[in-house]
Amino acid sequence: MKRLFQYAVILHKYDTKRNYVDSEVIIEPSTKLAKSEKDLVFSVTREIPEKYTSNPDDIEIIVR
């Protein structure tokens, strides 16, 4: 059985010395059906635009 999840994706920005600068929402809060949170995160990862994927440590997927 699938469950309803709400999620958003945030990009944390850093300067060249890895000091935190700002954050930006790259995927607005949305809802999706998935069997588990793990399945949801896998699916959401594929939705992240290519231009943000160069440093995956700067991306946060928030699930509720």
C-alpha positions in Angstrom: 0.0 0.0 0.0 1.3 3.5 -0.9 1.3 6.4 1.5 1.1 10.1 0.9 4.3 12.1 1.5 5.0 15.8 1.3 8.5 16.9 0.2 10.7 19.8 -0.8 14.3 20.1 -2.0 16.7 22.8 -0.8 20.1 23.8 -2.2 22.5 25.2 0.4 25.0 27.6 -1.1 28.6 28.0 0.1 31.5 30.3 -0.9 34.9 29.0 -2.2 36.0 28.4 1.4 32.9 26.4 2.2 31.4 29.1 4.4 27.6 29.0 4.3 26.1 31.8 2.2 22.4 31.1 1.6 19.8 28.5 0.8 17.3 28.2 -2.1 14.3 26.1 -2.7 14.9 24.2 -6.0 11.7 22.0 -5.8 8.7 23.7 -4.2 6.8 21.7 -1.6 4.9 18.9 -3.3 3.0 15.7 -2.5 3.6 12.2 -3.9 2.4 8.7 -3.3 5.1 6.1 -2.5 5.5 2.8 -0.8 8.1 4.1 1.6 10.2 7.2 2.4 13.2 5.5 0.8 11.2 5.0 -2.5 10.1 8.6 -2.4 13.6 10.0 -1.9 14.8 7.8 -4.8 12.1 9.2 -7.0 12.6 12.8 -5.9 16.4 12.6 -6.6 15.6 12.0 -10.2 13.5 15.3 -10.3 16.4 17.5 -9.3 17.6 19.6 -12.2 21.0 18.6 -13.6 22.6 22.0 -13.0 22.3 21.4 -9.2 23.7 17.9 -9.1 27.4 18.7 -9.2 27.7 18.7 -5.4 25.1 16.4 -3.9 26.2 17.3 -0.3 24.7 20.7 -0.8 21.2 19.4 -1.5 18.7 18.6 1.2 15.5 16.6 0.6 13.0 17.3 3.3 10.2 14.7 3.8 7.1 14.9 5.9 
